[in-house]
């Protein structure tokens, strides 16, 4: 008790102090940098999303079939049909006219019919070629655009990769800083409670000493001289007997203690 009481008295007389510093680690500079990089990537990501929406709208509208609104389609059709037109104007029609001149039918109905049939065939070939080109061009562009649209999320995620890496390094550093703060707070709290904890442990040791424990005392009516004293002496004797030799010593100590008041009376 003499060893334990100073720590108990000190704990009772002083309120434990609270750690005065911050217990939460602030953002690491790498985390802040990563956050700024992520915010910087937001604008390009939005641009990608806007382009994807525009492309989707274009390919789901009827304008894709209109050469006037699709420059690539117009160029492809012109390139495919140009040889047909050139063949008609530079070869087929001049040949028909030359034949009509040589046969003396220039300007006649036969020449007109021949030129009409040639122009009709050329026009039909031009239309068929334009349709095939439009279909092939549409399919090729559609496949390419679908693939591009499918890669939009990956592209946006790739724009965030540098920010994610930088922030990840900051997360590790902040975790280490937080662990160090926790250690400092734990050490501070231990110093606050150490004297009391030491006293508490000393008091707990008393329970394990021979004779240690809780003793309950009471009073009995003093109906006969020496009875109360005998009971008290019996309890004392039992405690001492237990300390000397548990079991047999307990009974013997109780018996001797009970007889002492009568022997000494």
C-alpha positions as CSV (number, residue, x, y, z in Angstrom):
1,X,0.0,0.0,0.0
2,X,2.9,2.4,0.8
3,X,4.3,1.7,-2.6
4,X,1.0,2.1,-4.5
5,X,-0.6,5.1,-2.7
6,X,1.7,7.8,-4.1
7,X,0.7,6.9,-7.7
8,X,-3.0,6.8,-6.7
9,X,-2.8,10.1,-4.9
10,X,-1.0,11.7,-7.9
11,X,-3.6,10.4,-10.3
12,X,-6.5,11.6,-8.0
13,X,-5.0,15.0,-7.6
14,X,-4.3,15.8,-11.3
15,X,-6.6,15.6,-14.2
16,X,-4.9,13.7,-17.1
17,X,-4.0,16.1,-19.9
18,X,-5.2,15.8,-23.5
19,X,-2.7,15.7,-26.3
20,X,-2.5,19.3,-27.6
21,X,-1.3,18.7,-31.1
22,X,-3.3,17.6,-34.1
23,X,-4.1,13.9,-34.2
24,X,-4.9,13.8,-38.0
25,X,-2.2,13.8,-40.6
26,X,-2.7,16.6,-43.2
27,X,-2.6,16.0,-47.0
28,X,0.8,15.0,-48.3
29,X,2.1,17.4,-51.1
30,X,1.9,14.4,-53.5
31,X,-1.8,14.0,-52.7
32,X,-2.4,17.7,-53.3
33,X,-0.5,17.5,-56.6
34,X,-2.4,14.4,-57.7
35,X,-5.7,16.1,-56.9
36,X,-4.7,19.1,-59.0
37,X,-3.7,16.8,-61.9
38,X,-7.0,15.0,-61.6
39,X,-8.9,18.3,-61.8
40,X,-6.7,19.3,-64.8
41,X,-7.7,16.1,-66.6
42,X,-11.4,16.8,-66.1
43,X,-11.6,19.2,-69.1
44,X,-10.0,16.8,-71.6
45,X,-12.3,14.1,-70.3
46,X,-15.3,16.3,-70.9
47,X,-14.1,17.0,-74.4
48,X,-13.8,13.3,-75.1
49,X,-17.4,12.8,-73.8
50,X,-18.7,15.6,-75.9
51,X,-17.0,14.2,-79.0
52,X,-18.4,10.8,-78.3
53,X,-21.9,12.3,-78.0
54,X,-21.6,14.2,-81.3
55,X,-20.3,11.1,-83.1
56,X,-23.1,9.0,-81.7
57,X,-25.7,11.6,-82.8
58,X,-24.1,11.8,-86.3
59,X,-24.2,8.1,-86.9
60,X,-27.7,7.7,-85.6
61,X,-29.2,10.5,-87.7
62,X,-30.0,10.5,-91.4
63,X,-27.3,13.0,-92.3
64,X,-24.8,10.2,-92.5
65,X,-26.4,9.2,-95.8
66,X,-26.4,12.7,-97.2
67,X,-23.2,13.4,-99.2
68,X,-23.6,17.1,-98.7
69,X,-23.1,16.7,-94.9
70,X,-20.5,14.0,-95.2
71,X,-17.4,15.3,-97.0
72,X,-15.6,11.9,-96.9
73,X,-18.6,10.2,-98.5
74,X,-18.8,12.8,-101.2
75,X,-15.1,12.4,-102.1
76,X,-15.4,8.7,-102.2
77,X,-18.4,8.7,-104.5
78,X,-16.8,11.2,-106.9
79,X,-13.6,9.2,-107.0
80,X,-15.5,6.0,-107.8
81,X,-17.9,7.5,-110.4
82,X,-15.5,9.8,-112.2
83,X,-14.1,7.0,-114.5
84,X,-17.7,6.2,-115.6
85,X,-18.4,9.8,-116.6
86,X,-15.1,10.2,-118.3
87,X,-15.6,7.0,-120.3
88,X,-19.0,8.3,-121.4
89,X,-17.9,11.8,-122.4
90,X,-14.5,11.0,-123.7
91,X,-14.9,7.7,-125.4
92,X,-18.5,6.4,-125.8
93,X,-20.3,9.5,-127.1
94,X,-17.4,10.6,-129.4
95,X,-17.4,7.1,-130.9
96,X,-21.1,7.1,-131.5
97,X,-20.9,10.5,-133.2
98,X,-17.9,9.5,-135.3
99,X,-19.8,6.4,-136.5
100,X,-22.9,8.6,-137.3
101,X,-20.7,10.9,-139.4
102,X,-19.1,8.1,-141.2
103,X,-22.5,6.5,-142.1
104,X,-24.1,9.8,-142.9
105,X,-26.5,9.6,-140.0
106,X,-25.1,12.4,-137.9
107,X,-27.9,14.1,-136.1
108,X,-30.3,11.3,-136.9
109,X,-32.6,9.3,-134.6
110,X,-30.2,6.4,-134.6
111,X,-27.4,8.6,-133.2
112,X,-29.8,10.0,-130.6
113,X,-31.0,6.6,-129.5
114,X,-27.4,5.3,-129.3
115,X,-26.3,8.3,-127.2
116,X,-29.4,8.0,-125.0
117,X,-28.7,4.4,-124.3
118,X,-25.1,5.1,-123.5
119,X,-25.9,7.9,-121.2
120,X,-28.5,5.8,-119.4
121,X,-26.1,3.0,-118.9
122,X,-23.5,5.4,-117.6
123,X,-26.0,7.0,-115.3
124,X,-27.1,3.6,-114.0
125,X,-23.5,2.5,-113.4
126,X,-22.8,5.8,-111.6
127,X,-25.7,5.3,-109.3
128,X,-24.9,1.7,-108.5
129,X,-21.3,2.6,-107.9
130,X,-22.3,5.5,-105.7
131,X,-24.6,3.3,-103.6
132,X,-21.9,0.6,-103.1
133,X,-19.3,3.2,-102.2
134,X,-21.7,4.9,-99.7
135,X,-22.5,1.6,-98.1
136,X,-18.9,0.5,-97.9
137,X,-17.8,3.9,-96.6
138,X,-20.6,4.0,-94.0
139,X,-19.7,0.5,-92.8
140,X,-16.0,1.2,-92.5
141,X,-16.5,4.5,-90.8
142,X,-19.2,3.0,-88.5
143,X,-16.9,0.2,-87.4
144,X,-14.1,2.7,-86.7
145,X,-16.3,5.0,-84.8
146,X,-17.8,2.2,-82.7
147,X,-14.4,1.0,-81.7
148,X,-13.4,4.6,-80.9
149,X,-16.5,5.1,-78.8
150,X,-15.9,1.8,-77.0
151,X,-12.4,3.0,-76.0
152,X,-13.6,6.3,-74.7
153,X,-13.8,5.2,-71.0
154,X,-10.3,3.6,-71.3
155,X,-9.0,6.8,-72.8
156,X,-10.5,8.9,-70.1
157,X,-9.0,6.6,-67.4
158,X,-5.6,6.8,-69.1
159,X,-5.8,10.6,-68.7
160,X,-6.2,10.0,-64.9
161,X,-3.3,7.5,-64.6
162,X,-0.6,10.1,-63.8
163,X,-2.8,11.7,-61.1
164,X,-3.7,8.3,-59.7
165,X,0.0,7.3,-59.4
166,X,1.0,10.6,-57.8
167,X,-1.9,10.5,-55.3
168,X,-1.1,6.9,-54.5
169,X,2.4,7.9,-53.4
170,X,0.9,10.7,-51.3
171,X,-1.5,8.2,-49.7
172,X,1.4,6.0,-48.5
173,X,3.3,9.0,-47.2
174,X,0.2,10.3,-45.3
175,X,-0.3,6.9,-43.8
176,X,3.2,6.9,-42.5
177,X,2.8,10.4,-41.1
178,X,-0.5,9.3,-39.4
179,X,1.2,6.2,-37.9
180,X,3.9,8.5,-36.4
181,X,1.3,10.8,-35.0
182,X,-0.6,7.9,-33.4
183,X,2.7,6.7,-31.9
184,X,3.3,10.2,-30.4
185,X,-0.2,10.4,-29.0
186,X,0.1,6.9,-27.6
187,X,3.3,7.7,-25.8
188,X,1.9,10.9,-24.4
189,X,-1.2,9.2,-23.0
190,X,1.0,6.4,-21.5
191,X,3.1,9.0,-19.7
192,X,-0.1,10.5,-18.3
193,X,-1.4,7.2,-16.9
194,X,1.8,5.4,-16.2
195,X,2.0,6.2,-12.4
196,X,-1.6,5.1,-11.8
197,X,-1.2,2.0,-13.9
198,X,1.9,1.1,-11.9
199,X,0.0,1.6,-8.6
200,X,-2.9,-0.4,-10.0
201,X,-0.6,-3.3,-10.7
202,X,0.9,-3.1,-7.3
203,X,-2.5,-3.2,-5.7
204,X,-3.4,-6.2,-7.7
205,X,-0.3,-8.0,-6.4
206,X,-1.7,-7.7,-2.9
207,X,-4.5,-10.0,-3.8
208,X,-2.1,-12.7,-4.6
209,X,-0.1,-12.5,-1.3
210,X,-0.8,-15.0,1.5
211,X,-3.7,-13.7,3.5
212,X,-4.5,-11.1,0.9
213,X,-8.1,-10.6,-0.1
214,X,-11.3,-9.2,1.2
215,X,-12.1,-9.6,4.9
216,X,-15.6,-8.9,6.1
217,X,-16.1,-8.0,9.7
218,X,-19.4,-7.8,11.7
219,X,-20.7,-7.7,15.3
220,X,-22.6,-10.2,17.3
221,X,-24.7,-9.7,20.4
222,X,-22.5,-9.8,23.5
223,X,-24.8,-12.3,25.2
224,X,-22.0,-14.0,26.9
225,X,-18.6,-12.6,28.0
226,X,-15.8,-13.6,25.6
227,X,-18.1,-14.9,22.8
228,X,-17.6,-11.9,20.5
229,X,-13.9,-11.9,21.3
230,X,-13.7,-15.6,20.6
231,X,-15.4,-15.2,17.2
232,X,-13.0,-12.3,16.3
233,X,-10.0,-14.3,17.4
234,X,-11.1,-17.3,15.5
235,X,-11.3,-15.3,12.3
236,X,-7.9,-13.8,12.9
237,X,-6.5,-17.2,13.7
238,X,-8.0,-18.7,10.6
239,X,-6.3,-16.0,8.5
240,X,-2.9,-16.5,10.1
241,X,-3.3,-20.3,9.8
242,X,-4.1,-20.0,6.1
243,X,-1.0,-17.9,5.6
244,X,1.2,-20.4,7.4
245,X,-0.4,-23.7,6.0
246,X,-3.5,-23.5,3.9
247,X,-6.1,-26.1,4.7
248,X,-5.0,-27.7,8.0
249,X,-3.6,-24.4,9.2
250,X,-6.8,-22.7,8.6
251,X,-8.8,-25.0,10.9
252,X,-6.1,-25.1,13.5
253,X,-5.7,-21.3,13.6
254,X,-9.4,-20.8,13.9
255,X,-9.6,-23.3,16.9
256,X,-6.7,-21.8,18.7
257,X,-7.9,-18.3,18.1
258,X,-11.3,-19.1,19.5
259,X,-9.8,-20.4,22.7
260,X,-7.5,-17.5,23.4
261,X,-10.1,-15.1,24.9
262,X,-11.1,-17.8,27.4
263,X,-7.6,-18.8,28.2
264,X,-6.5,-15.1,28.7
265,X,-9.8,-14.0,30.4
